Amino acid sequence: MNIKKGNPLQKGSTKQKDGYNFAIASAAEIIDLLLYAPKADEPEYRIELTEAYKTGDVFSVHISGIYLDRYLYCYEADGRKIIDPYAKTITGCEVFGKDENRQHLSRVCLSKYDWEDDTAPEIPYHDSVFYKCSVRGLTASKTSKVRHKGTFSGVVEKLPYLKELGITAVLFMPLYEFDEIGKFPQLYDNGYGKYASGPIAGRINYWGYTKGFYFAPKASFAWTGRKKADYTVEMKDMVKAFHKEGMEVLMEMHFQDEPVDFILDCMHYWVTEYHIDGIHLFAGEAALNAAARDALLAKTKLITVFWNGEKKHYKNMANYNAGFMNVARKFLKGDENQLGDFVNVSRYNPVQSANINYITSHDGFTLFDLVSYDRKHNEANGEGNADGENFNNSWNCGTEGPSKKKKIQHLRLRQMKNALMLVLLSQGTPLLLAGDECCNSQAGNNNPYCVDSELSWVSWNSRGMAAEMTAFAKELIAFRKQYKILHMPKQLLSYDSLSCGYPDISCHGSSAWYNTMESYNRHIGMMYYGRYAYIEDLCQQGNADADTFLYIAYNMHWEEHELALPIGYNECDWQVALCSGDKGSAVLGKDGKTVHVKPRCIAVLTGLRKKKENNKKTNRKTGEENGHS
């Protein structure tokens, strides 16, 4: 074995042509590198790194003359074992929520992986439909009917379902090696012990928004991890499977006080090593700005709370915040003074960044609970129902919690359909919370961060109301994709900017072209002209959708309303294409100039613009032609 000072810029463990490089940042005066043979409990080699191996606060060593590919390693300073922050895998974490009191080691090298002809789909934000979930929560329930429950392989088993639903990208909650039970004391400077030192035994951080080892996939999320194999292969298989279906994989990363260079190194690693398509970044402004300007990440989707920086050549930045959600929820339940705000958020689509629209997320009610509970019910969290959001803008439709009354069940179903329509018929990028399309419930718990059970896992309901919701969600997503005017790359202007004959989008009340935004109004019609989606397409002349009008009739009032159609039957053949209510909830007037919409109902009308007759009629008396010469 030959040992010399290594390259301090190559953090972690790196295999090189002539050996192996190890580098770690530490303020210690001396640190030992411990190398373990496979399955060994004691180190086979202990290499002392002194000040001679130090550059600044980074120890580095180059080792040659020995084969270390299958070895594992850790460090030791002052008698304390240290896991490399750049560790690619970590042992002793194969079972979720359990500390097996095993030492945590990292592989020196990962197995070689054949990505075959894998390529990134690079789906633009405006063509995307996001689906948010936890790797574990998506398939851990017995109702998931998959073999490899709660794992990357389990997600792959659900891939055909997601594809059929119309999802283009899955946004995963933290899937790196986060600390769910306090088994990594080195991550905390305050003598942090067990996370679960609460009144409920087994209480863990199920979501994963805490410190962790950001370069290593979570071992317990891999079925192969339990077999002590290189579980990183399983995650790569998952990403490759998504890409083969033309779908993207995005992940959330929750940083706290980590340096900017560490955060960038981490993002670079996931994009290059795992072919990740996007990252929802929780970090400080300095790290965000650095990531936004990073050349390697130029085509990686980067999502944050708000971005209003400079426009880039490729639109990879996106805003993810509760702005749309808060307005949409209030509008859904019929609050006053929400109409104007909803019109604004539904068409909001900035040029420099995308906007992620959602009405439910992991840190709140599921969609079923949003229409079933007025108040949170977080008793299972063990904090006396004191945790979680108190202002949910929810409405239980008449009864708190489960109800057998058909009237309430029908109203809840209609409200859930309304909610999906608010999201999927708005501009921007829609995001659905996993399980919302099949009536998943958390029994009114809007903050199950520490609950790892059937309560927090997705319940794959497939009968009755749930089956109808799933079919409706699938139909609605397909409808959005069919009409480009519903998912434009930039914001519609509300006027006829290109002289097409009609505005790209217009609002209408009981009278055409008059939008009544009074605080007491809860209904409006929004018309889209399809030609604006094809105006720059050289083939638009042959595209039937180019001359299609869409009219979305929103009625969140508890009374029936009549909305005016700005184009009558003589110019447009209107048809009801989608409706959240029962048959007959949206009826066209006999004159073809109005649509009657039942209470708490949304309807979508489609109409193909009729071609004007050019035949000129001759005046029998004068022989002159009627019309313009």
Secondary structure, DSSP 8 states (H G I E B T S, - for coil): -EEEE--TTS-EEEEETTEEEEEEE---S-EEEEEE-TT-SS-SEEEEE-GGGEETTEEEEEEESS--TT-EEEEEETTEEE--TT-S--SS--STT--------EESS------TT-------GGG--EEEE-HHHHH-SGGG--SSTTSHHHHHHTHHHHHHHT--EEEES--EEE-SSS--GGG-SS----TT-SSSTT---SS--S-EEEEEE-GGG-TGGGGTS-THHHHHHHHHHHHHTT-EEEEEEE-SS--HHHHHHHHHHHHHHS---EEEEE--HHHHHHHHT-STTTTSEEEES-------SS--EEEE-SHHHHHHHHHHTT-TT-HHHHHHHHH---SSSEEEE-S--TTS--HHHHTT-SS---GGGTSTT-SS-S------TTSSS----HHHHHHHHHHHHHHHHHHHTSSSEEEEETTGGGT---TT-S--TT--STTTS-----SHHHHHHHHHHHHHHHHHHH-GGGS-SS---SS-TT-SSS-SEEEE-SSTT-----TT--EEEEEEEGGGGTTT-TTGGG-GGGGEEEEEEEE-SSS-EEEE-SS-TTTEEEEEEEESSSTTSEEE-TTSSEEEE-SSEEEEEEEEE--------B-TTT--BSS--
